[in-house]
Amino acid sequence: MDALRQQKGATCPLTTTHDFTPLWQAAAHGNKDGAELFLNKNGVGPDSCDGYGRALLHLAIEKGYEELVELLLRMSPDLESKDLFGRTPLLQAAFHGEANIVLKLLNVGANPNTADNKGLTPLSWAVMNGNYKMVENLYEKGARLESRDHKGRTALLWAAIHGKVYVVQKLKEMGANLESEDNDGRTALWWAVFLGKVDIVQKLQEMGADPGPRDKLCGTPLSYAVEKGTRW
């Protein structure tokens, strides 16, 4: 298991079988007082991890236990500790749509631009969840709008793919590039047309997205619309 953790990029120290200890059982059930009682006893601190690379903070975030998160943050945990998926606590919070916890982590200095094993950032996950407030908080704390994952997709591309109209509009207002292309040369408009996201297509057209750029198969958003027999 430890070899797998290292291969996948988990960064926190493994504490053998500790996920069955009273501390981890308390944390798993959101028992803040119980967790506080056992923390730092027998050498187990907030940064020890289970076999999946999850620190206590990851677990508290995954369960949505805000009071336990606050307790752990007061103990100055490693905010850049990664689990098997390469997710830091901030990435974990964004992935699970925990907007309040995202803000708490940002306010204590969590890096908004750390990417997971797929190259996805907290902003990517916030966009996919359609949580504009989370997107706004990340942007205000320095999240880069044009960060690309391993497929070359930016936050705007993910917003278009997932049909998040309001988020698409707000990302553009923040300065996102409408013509950003992924590794296959596909723009937000291309994806919106291809996936039949009519409201996204209309919004992108209103904002001036170019229907002409060709992907690696020489297709344009317009050509795909014609092929589908779609009128926007």
C-alpha positions in Angstrom: 0.0 0.0 0.0 2.8 2.4 0.9 4.4 1.8 -2.6 1.1 2.5 -4.2 0.7 5.7 -2.2 4.2 6.9 -3.4 3.4 6.0 -7.0 0.2 7.9 -7.0 1.8 11.0 -5.4 0.4 10.9 -1.8 2.7 13.0 0.3 1.8 12.6 3.9 3.3 10.1 6.4 1.5 6.8 6.8 0.6 5.7 10.3 -0.1 2.0 10.3 -3.7 0.9 11.0 -4.4 4.3 12.6 -7.6 4.6 10.7 -9.0 2.1 13.3 -7.8 4.1 16.3 -10.1 6.1 18.6 -8.8 9.3 17.0 -9.7 8.3 13.5 -13.0 6.8 14.5 -13.9 10.1 16.3 -12.9 12.1 13.2 -14.9 9.8 10.9 -18.0 10.5 12.9 -17.5 14.2 13.3 -16.7 14.0 17.0 -14.7 17.2 17.4 -14.3 16.8 21.2 -13.2 13.2 20.9 -10.7 14.0 18.1 -9.3 16.9 20.2 -8.8 14.5 23.1 -6.8 12.0 21.1 -4.8 14.4 18.9 -1.1 14.4 19.4 -1.2 11.5 21.7 1.1 8.5 20.9 2.7 10.6 18.2 -0.4 10.9 16.0 -0.8 14.5 14.8 -3.1 16.2 12.2 -0.8 15.2 9.3 -0.8 11.4 9.7 -2.5 9.6 6.9 -4.5 6.4 6.2 -3.6 3.9 3.5 -5.3 6.1 0.9 -3.1 9.1 1.6 -5.9 11.0 3.4 -4.8 13.1 6.4 -7.4 13.9 9.1 -8.1 17.2 7.3 -9.0 15.4 4.1 -11.3 13.1 6.0 -13.1 16.0 7.8 -13.5 17.8 4.5 -14.8 14.7 2.8 -17.5 14.3 5.5 -18.3 18.0 5.6 -17.4 18.4 9.3 -16.7 22.2 9.5 -16.1 22.3 13.2 -13.5 19.5 13.0 -11.9 21.3 10.0 -11.6 24.4 12.2 -10.0 22.4 15.0 -7.5 20.9 12.6 -6.7 24.3 11.0 -5.8 25.7 14.4 -3.1 23.0 14.7 -1.3 24.3 11.5 -1.6 21.1 9.4 0.2 20.7 6.1 -2.1 22.4 3.6 -0.3 20.9 0.6 -0.5 17.3 1.8 -1.8 15.1 -1.1 -3.9 11.9 -1.1 -3.7 9.1 -3.7 -5.6 11.3 -6.2 -3.1 14.1 -5.7 -5.7 16.2 -3.9 -4.7 18.7 -1.3 -7.3 19.7 1.4 -8.3 22.6 -0.8 -8.8 20.4 -3.8 -10.8 18.0 -1.7 -13.1 20.8 -0.5 -13.6 22.0 -4.1 -14.2 18.5 -5.4 -16.9 17.9 -2.7 -18.5 21.4 -3.3 -17.7 22.6 0.3 -17.7 26.3 -0.4 -17.4 27.4 3.3 -14.5 25.1 3.9 -12.8 26.3 0.6 -13.0 29.8 2.0 -11.6 28.8 5.4 -8.6 27.1 3.7 -7.9 30.0 1.4 -8.0 32.4 4.4 -5.2 30.4 6.1 -3.0 30.3 3.0 -3.9 27.2 1.0 -2.5 27.4 -2.6 -5.4 27.9 -5.1 -3.3 26.7 -8.0 -2.1 23.3 -6.9 -3.3 20.6 -9.3 -4.3 17.0 -8.7 -3.1 13.9 -10.6 -5.2 14.9 -13.6 -4.0 18.5 -13.7 -7.3 19.8 -12.3 -7.1 22.8 -9.9 -9.6 23.8 -7.2 -11.0 26.3 -9.8 -11.7 23.4 -12.2 -13.6 21.5 -9.6 -15.5 24.6 -8.5 -16.6 25.3 -12.1 -17.7 21.7 -12.6 -19.8 22.0 -9.5 -21.3 25.2 -10.8 -20.5 27.0 -7.5 -20.0 30.6 -8.5 -19.3 31.8 -5.0 -16.5 29.3 -4.7 -15.2 30.3 -8.2 -15.2 34.0 -7.1 -13.4 33.2 -3.8 -10.7 31.2 -5.6 -10.2 33.9 -8.2 -9.9 36.7 -5.6 -7.2 34.6 -3.8 -5.2 34.2 -7.0 -6.5 31.2 -8.9 -5.3 31.4 -12.5 -8.1 31.4 -15.0 -6.0 29.9 -17.8 -4.5 27.0 -15.9 -4.7 23.8 -18.0 -5.2 20.2 -16.9 -3.6 17.3 -18.7 -6.2 17.5 -21.5 -5.4 21.1 -22.0 -8.8 22.3 -20.6 -9.2 25.6 -18.8 -11.9 26.4 -16.3 -14.0 28.0 -19.1 -13.9 24.9 -21.2 -15.1 22.8 -18.2 -17.9 25.3 -17.5 -19.0 24.9 -21.2 -18.8 21.1 -21.1 -20.8 20.9 -17.9 -23.4 23.5 -19.1 -22.8 26.1 -16.4 -24.1 29.2 -18.1 -23.8 31.6 -15.2 -20.2 30.5 -14.5 -19.3 30.8 -18.2 -20.5 34.4 -18.1 -18.7 35.3 -14.9 -15.4 33.7 -16.0 -15.6 35.9 -19.1 -16.1 38.9 -16.9 -13.1 37.9 -14.9 -11.0 37.9 -18.0 -11.1 34.2 -19.2 -10.1 33.7 -22.9 -13.1 32.6 -24.9 -10.8 31.1 -27.6 -8.6 28.9 -25.3 -8.2 25.5 -26.9 -7.6 22.1 -25.4 -5.0 19.6 -26.6 -7.3 18.7 -29.5 -7.8 22.3 -30.6 -11.3 22.5 -29.2 -12.7 25.7 -27.8 -15.6 26.2 -25.3 -17.9 26.9 -28.2 -16.8 23.7 -30.0 -17.7 21.7 -26.9 -21.0 23.5 -26.4 -22.1 22.7 -29.9 -20.8 19.2 -29.9 -22.6 18.4 -26.6 -25.8 20.2 -27.6 -25.6 22.8 -24.8 -27.9 25.3 -26.5 -27.9 27.9 -23.7 -24.1 27.8 -23.5 -23.8 28.2 -27.3 -26.1 31.2 -27.2 -24.2 32.8 -24.3 -20.8 32.3 -26.0 -22.1 33.8 -29.2 -23.4 36.8 -27.3 -20.0 37.3 -25.8 -18.3 37.1 -29.2 -16.8 33.6 -29.4 -15.3 32.8 -32.8 -17.2 29.9 -34.6 -14.3 29.5 -37.1 -11.3 27.8 -35.3 -10.7 24.2 -36.4 -9.9 21.3 -34.2 -7.3 18.7 -35.1 -9.9 16.9 -37.2 -10.4 20.2 -39.1 -13.9 20.6 -37.8 -15.3 24.0 -36.6 -18.1 24.7 -34.2 -20.2 25.8 -37.2 -19.4 22.7 -39.2 -20.4 20.4 -36.4 -23.6 22.4 -35.9 -24.4 21.9 -39.6 -23.6 18.2 -39.4 -26.0 17.8 -36.5 -28.6 19.8 -38.3 -28.8 22.2 -35.5 -29.9 25.8 -35.7 -28.9 28.0 -32.8 
